[in-house]
Amino acid sequence: VQLVESGGGLVQSGGSLRLSCAASGSGMNIISTAWYRQAPGKERELVATISSGFSTNYADSVKGRFTISRDNAKNTVYLQMNSLKPEDTAVYYCNAENRVYTIEGFSDLQIWGQGTLVTVSS
């Protein structure tokens, strides 16, 4: 299974962007998908998650501004980002937990995309 992010770019403060994370490949059984971000000189942080049952969670810093959603028909997860601030500038990564069943049970494998850069100018 592979993840490909798109939608990053340069936007002014207060603007909006929509990121996409498209999954492809054989053996796809994604349990949950998340968006992380990593700003220069900082650790990677969790931004939002969405489960296969469509339940969502958000970091406090983005609540009310970002919305995570999924389109199962397209195997794609989106992150709608509104009211962007300069502190949202980061590389945004898509992460998925893909469940693989084995004779012993199952394993949830972590899969990462390559990242997409979001730059918010003041």
Salt bridges, closest charged atoms under 4 A:
GLU45 OE2 - ARG37 NE 2.61
ASP60 OD1 - LYS63 NZ 3.20
ASP88 OD1 - ARG37 NH1 2.90
ASP88 OD2 - ARG65 NH1 2.74
ASP108 OD1 - ARG99 NE 2.70
